[in-house]
């Protein structure tokens, strides 16, 4: 009996060390950086901030009731299509998953695009995700920084009558996740300086305008997901 207790005690200690190591790795800062833009900033007219009240609740890692991703609204030259606005791999890496979106478009009788998950080659804890995309790549493909990997799916249905196709293009979104447990971070924090400069040239005032701090969002929680509250968390170019 004493021997079993000793074995269990040693096993438990080893398990704790492994779990701490995993969680510590998940918490640490990514080594990767984005050496190319995931879209041409001039194709975008407006973005939502990290931790915005836009869209729906997308949160984790001890936070809740906020959107911890970035919505990208197409420039007015684009139509409600899935083959006009190019998206690019921001780093060398691998397509680790391509998944169907959950949102169904009744007016098209199909899902609203796919999700493309990319893992950078220099830090496999990191996953970048494109939502509502029309991919030109397949799961398992190796990709390179700046490679054209697909198009944003800007299609949508009329809000008043979902059987009618929307004339106006819809937004799409991106997220960046580290390790496990939905540890989301702002995608703009990992842009190379030259890549960030492209957004500054486009009209982004500063990188500080790409996020709402945790303290500010905790103090001013998302009480609804309507256009009025979202508008305060957007940057228009």
SELO-179462 format. One line per 3 residues: number of its first residue (from 1); their letters; for each residue x, y, z of C-alpha. Coordinates in nm, 4 decimals, m for minus. Layout:
NUM	a	X/Y/Z | ...
//
This chain:
1	xxx	0.0000/0.0000/0.0000 | 0.2843/0.2380/0.0914 | 0.4532/0.1530/m0.2391
4	xxx	0.1367/0.2386/m0.4325 | 0.1055/0.5699/m0.2497 | 0.4687/0.6513/m0.3299
7	xxx	0.4230/0.5661/m0.6970 | 0.1051/0.7742/m0.7164 | 0.2766/1.0652/m0.5403
10	xxx	0.5677/1.0630/m0.7862 | 0.3278/1.0314/m1.0821 | 0.1251/1.3282/m0.9572
13	xxx	0.4380/1.5417/m0.9216 | 0.5480/1.4590/m1.2761 | 0.1997/1.5369/m1.4086
16	xxx	0.2020/1.8748/m1.2321 | 0.5424/1.9620/m1.3797 | 0.4186/1.8720/m1.7302
19	xxx	0.1007/2.0785/m1.6923 | 0.2916/2.3803/m1.5608 | 0.5337/2.3512/m1.8514
22	xxx	0.2482/2.3385/m2.1041 | 0.0650/2.6335/m1.9527 | 0.3830/2.8372/m1.9194
25	xxx	0.4632/2.7750/m2.2853 | 0.1118/2.8777/m2.3820 | 0.1392/3.2027/m2.1838
28	xxx	0.4782/3.3115/m2.3124 | 0.5052/3.5618/m2.5948 | 0.5132/3.4207/m2.9495
31	xxx	0.8431/3.4299/m3.1328 | 0.6763/3.4804/m3.4671 | 0.6195/3.8052/m3.6517
34	xxx	0.4196/3.8852/m3.9610 | 0.6520/3.9791/m4.2426 | 0.3714/4.0400/m4.4942
37	xxx	0.0270/4.1935/m4.4684 | m0.2628/3.9511/m4.4537 | m0.4602/4.1943/m4.6744
40	xxx	m0.3793/4.5047/m4.8736 | m0.4724/4.7875/m4.6309 | m0.6071/4.9889/m4.9255
43	xxx	m0.8652/4.7140/m4.9796 | m1.0023/4.7920/m4.6322 | m1.2182/5.0904/m4.5335
46	xxx	m1.2669/5.0167/m4.1627 | m1.1463/4.7821/m3.8872 | m1.2783/4.6888/m3.5458
49	xxx	m1.0491/4.7062/m3.2453 | m0.9315/4.4061/m3.0452 | m1.1805/4.3637/m2.7530
52	xxx	m1.4491/4.5525/m2.9435 | m1.8251/4.5183/m2.8978 | m1.8630/4.4297/m3.2666
55	xxx	m2.0112/4.1102/m3.4023 | m2.0504/3.8684/m3.1125 | m1.8736/3.7458/m2.8006
58	xxx	m1.5387/3.5910/m2.8998 | m1.3260/3.5761/m2.5875 | m1.1109/3.3567/m2.3678
61	xxx	m0.8111/3.3303/m2.1365 | m0.9957/3.4773/m1.8388 | m1.1831/3.7421/m2.0379
64	xxx	m1.5464/3.7359/m2.1476 | m1.8181/3.9289/m2.3281 | m1.5942/4.0986/m2.5871
67	xxx	m1.4639/4.0333/m2.9382 | m1.0961/3.9374/m2.9262 | m1.0524/3.9371/m3.3028
70	xxx	m1.0500/4.2019/m3.5763 | m1.3259/4.2680/m3.8279 | m1.2196/4.4058/m4.1658
73	xxx	m1.4680/4.6006/m4.3784 | m1.3974/4.6091/m4.7517 | m1.3442/4.9315/m4.9439
76	xxx	m1.6540/5.0509/m5.1356 | m1.5087/4.9343/m5.4670 | m1.5762/4.5709/m5.3734
79	xxx	m1.9012/4.3867/m5.4358 | m2.0748/4.1144/m5.2356 | m1.8588/3.8387/m5.3826
82	xxx	m1.6167/3.5683/m5.2729 | m1.3533/3.6149/m5.5432 | m1.2451/3.9810/m5.5406
85	xxx	m1.0622/4.0743/m5.2190 | m0.7336/3.8777/m5.1892 | m0.5997/3.7467/m4.8576
88	xxx	m0.2366/3.6512/m4.7973 | m0.0282/3.4409/m4.5641 | 0.1518/3.6825/m4.3279
91	xxx	0.4411/3.4432/m4.2638 | 0.6058/3.1201/m4.3776 | 0.4084/2.8311/m4.2382
94	xxx	0.1569/2.5549/m4.2933 | m0.2185/2.5298/m4.3448 | m0.3151/2.3172/m4.0447
97	xxx	m0.6924/2.3246/m4.0987 | m0.9638/2.4396/m4.3348 | m1.3074/2.4230/m4.1740
100	xxx	m1.6595/2.5043/m4.2812 | m1.8064/2.8172/m4.1254 | m2.1073/2.7764/m3.8964
103	xxx	m2.3021/3.0636/m4.0494 | m2.5431/2.9533/m4.3238 | m2.6500/3.1900/m4.6026
106	xxx	m3.0121/3.1086/m4.6929 | m3.0055/3.3356/m4.9980 | m2.7125/3.1339/m5.1418
109	xxx	m2.8205/2.7997/m4.9899 | m2.4673/2.7382/m4.8622 | m2.2331/2.8186/m4.5754
112	xxx	m2.0675/3.1592/m4.5509 | m1.7212/3.0497/m4.6623 | m1.4548/2.8593/m4.4710
115	xxx	m1.2022/2.9187/m4.1935 | m0.8329/2.8982/m4.2866 | m0.5969/2.8139/m3.9977
118	xxx	m0.2266/2.8909/m4.0525 | 0.0606/2.7882/m3.8247 | 0.3895/2.9798/m3.8631
121	xxx	0.7015/2.7706/m3.9117 | 0.8955/2.9541/m3.6387 | 0.6413/2.9040/m3.3553
124	xxx	0.3975/2.6131/m3.3729 | 0.2041/2.7375/m3.0676 | 0.0575/3.0173/m3.2797
127	xxx	m0.2458/2.9937/m3.5071 | m0.3765/3.2688/m3.7315 | m0.7331/3.2246/m3.8456
130	xxx	m0.9161/3.3800/m4.1403 | m1.2943/3.3681/m4.1030 | m1.5315/3.3702/m4.4028
133	xxx	m1.2714/3.2902/m4.6659 | m1.2681/3.1283/m5.0076 | m0.9400/2.9318/m4.9982
136	xxx	m0.7008/2.8651/m5.2849 | m0.4960/2.6313/m5.0634 | m0.5598/2.2934/m4.9008
139	xxx	m0.5047/2.1553/m4.5527 | m0.1423/2.0452/m4.5160 | m0.0059/2.2909/m4.7738
142	xxx	0.3159/2.4779/m4.7026 | 0.2731/2.8523/m4.7530 | 0.5110/3.1448/m4.7713
145	xxx	0.4991/3.5004/m4.6471 | 0.2990/3.7135/m4.8893 | 0.1515/3.4158/m5.0742
148	xxx	m0.1998/3.4657/m5.2105 | m0.4008/3.1968/m5.0286 | m0.7585/3.2898/m5.1154
151	xxx	m1.0270/3.5561/m5.1110 | m1.2461/3.7087/m4.8432 | m1.6065/3.5910/m4.8660
154	xxx	m1.8001/3.9185/m4.8680 | m2.1381/3.7664/m4.9514 | m2.4416/3.8117/m4.7305
157	xxx	m2.8189/3.8050/m4.7194 | m3.0508/4.1018/m4.6796 | m3.1122/4.1640/m4.3098
160	xxx	m3.4854/4.2190/m4.3621 | m3.5366/3.9294/m4.5998 | m3.2785/3.6497/m4.5813
163	xxx	m3.3973/3.4993/m4.9075 | m3.2582/3.8026/m5.0937 | m2.8871/3.8472/m5.1614
166	xxx	m2.7306/4.1582/m5.0099 | m2.6084/4.4212/m5.2518 | m2.3538/4.5586/m5.0041
169	xxx	m2.0420/4.3498/m4.9260 | m2.0113/4.2036/m4.5769 | m1.7079/4.2254/m4.3495
172	xxx	m1.4751/3.9358/m4.2686 | m1.2502/3.8756/m3.9678 | m0.9144/3.7463/m3.8460
175	xxx	m0.7779/3.6248/m3.5127 | m0.4461/3.5224/m3.3606 | m0.4275/3.2548/m3.0901
178	xxx	m0.1403/3.1292/m2.8745 | m0.1254/2.7747/m2.7428 | m0.4277/2.6418/m2.5591
181	xxx	m0.7412/2.7688/m2.3833 | m0.8382/3.0403/m2.6339 | m0.5466/3.2714/m2.5569
184	xxx	m0.6268/3.5407/m2.8135 | m0.3970/3.8351/m2.8868 | m0.4198/4.1365/m3.1151
187	xxx	m0.2946/4.0598/m3.4634 | m0.1511/4.4112/m3.5007 | 0.0926/4.3513/m3.2137
190	xxx	0.2800/4.0980/m3.4268 | 0.3234/4.2918/m3.7491 | 0.6777/4.3724/m3.8580
193	xxx	0.7494/4.7449/m3.8484 | 0.7428/4.7735/m4.2274 | 0.4087/4.5893/m4.2392
196	xxx	0.2573/4.8112/m3.9692 | 0.3824/5.1141/m4.1659 | 0.1513/5.0109/m4.4513
199	xxx	m0.1477/5.0492/m4.2167 | m0.0174/5.3813/m4.0846 | 0.0173/5.5057/m4.4419
202	xxx	m0.3384/5.3876/m4.5078 | m0.4645/5.6115/m4.2272 | m0.4353/5.4164/m3.9018
205	xxx	m0.3450/5.6840/m3.6409 | m0.1256/5.4497/m3.4315 | m0.1060/5.0935/m3.3085
208	xxx	m0.2750/5.2137/m2.9883 | m0.5884/5.2628/m3.1979 | m0.6111/4.8917/m3.2817
211	xxx	m0.7250/4.7691/m2.9395 | m0.9310/4.8415/m2.6301 | m0.7313/4.7675/m2.3155
214	xxx	m0.8539/4.4957/m2.0821 | m0.8973/4.7522/m1.8030 | m1.1074/4.9813/m2.0232
217	xxx	m1.3266/4.6962/m2.1484 | m1.3721/4.5615/m1.7950 | m1.4803/4.9098/m1.6870
220	xxx	m1.7049/4.9545/m1.9948 | m1.8437/4.6089/m2.0759 | m2.0288/4.5196/m2.3931
223	xxx	m2.3942/4.5562/m2.3012 | m2.5163/4.4809/m2.6524 | m2.3805/4.3941/m2.9937
226	xxx	m2.5531/4.6663/m3.1929 | m2.4099/4.9172/m3.4389 | m2.4056/5.2072/m3.1911
229	xxx	m2.1781/5.0348/m2.9398 | m1.9653/4.8797/m3.2133 | m1.9107/5.2172/m3.3824
232	xxx	m1.7144/5.3404/m3.0794 | m1.4716/5.0497/m3.1263 | m1.3933/5.1006/m3.4936
235	xxx	m1.1289/5.2873/m3.6939 | m1.2355/5.4271/m4.0314 | m0.9792/5.5168/m4.2987
//
